[in-house]
Amino acid sequence: MSASKGIDTIASWLLEARSVVVLTGAGVSAESGLSTFRDKEEGLWAKYDPMELATIGAFERDPELVTRWYHWRFTKAKDVQPNPGHRALAEMESWLVDRHGDHAMTVITQNIDGLHQRGGSRRVIEIHGSIHRWRCTKTGEERPLAELRFDAFPIPSAHGGLMRPCVVWFGEMLPPEALEASFAALQRCEVFLSIGTSGVVQPAASFIEIAREAGARTAEINKETTPNTDSVEVALFGQSGQILPALMARVRELAADAPARDT
Ligand code: BJW
């Protein structure tokens, strides 16, 4: 299917859909200047060993290294801006919410960078947590990053523990409330878009199947093929920062020709 035909198809789904779920991964933030994980040359895991940085074992072995790494990641995330892909998703949400109400669109993101929210998205579930919140390893008490002083690595907590980022490392459970909210959105979704994720990390990798079983149309937007490419109805290859604005422009064109449906 050509790119413009694919965009047309997804746009026509969005015109009809009352509930949309978008699953995003690191690729959505790549055009803002943040590294993905698994890209062969530029990905973080091409340069660093995930088992040395993104597990609780790594933090227990070398809390200084892991704290410094996440502090560096935070500094990068803070210094970049949401890109046209983030903004187009925010636009998609307000367009759908205007037509069908608050629950019409949910972004489930694996990203910890906060760029969807800064780009204007409101209903965002951060299933792998956020780099903007940290918590005490002893009490679990959370503190916004702005309250922490990064003048010692690792950062001692007020309760005799250490402060760690509220992100989900390999082998850790996802936040139960984020999982619950994700499943609820997946059960009712009519369109599921997988954008900028390699689709290999569980449980997020299974969300597309849950949506499909719930009857959703499925599409993928990615620079490359993924394990989902063959099973989605529409696969668009390219940069999300270019495709998503084109998709929203097409949605608006089609909507101008078609009267809005009642919710
Ligand atoms: C573009 C683009 C552009 C580029 N436009 N596209 C065997 C042993 C141990 C565990 C497991 C196991 N088998 C399964 C597991 C479970 C494990 C897992 O799935 N492992 C697999 C890797 C095998 N999962 C877990 O452990 C999860 N917890 C869990 O399952 O709990 C239950 C349990 C408990 C105990 C034991 C077993 C199970 C937790 C997973 C947590 C993942 N954490 C990380 C780090 C978070 C913090 C941080 O950011 O540092 O999350 S890992 C990393 O991968 C990060 C990401 O959110 C996640 C997904 O990556 P993502 O976003 O897809 O990025 P990439 O780089 O992979 O892909 C980018 C894509 O974008 C590419 O396709 C590009 O082509 C594309 N792209 N530019 C469009 N401009």
Boltz pocket constraint, residues with backbone or C-beta under 6 A from the ligand:
constraints:
  - pocket:
      binder: B
      contacts: [[A, 24], [A, 25], [A, 26], [A, 27], [A, 28], [A, 30], [A, 31], [A, 36], [A, 37], [A, 38], [A, 39], [A, 43], [A, 54], [A, 110], [A, 111], [A, 112], [A, 128], [A, 167], [A, 168], [A, 169], [A, 170], [A, 171], [A, 172], [A, 173], [A, 174], [A, 195], [A, 196], [A, 197], [A, 198], [A, 199], [A, 200], [A, 201], [A, 202], [A, 203], [A, 221], [A, 222], [A, 223], [A, 224], [A, 225], [A, 226], [A, 238], [A, 239], [A, 240], [A, 241]]
      max_distance: 6.0
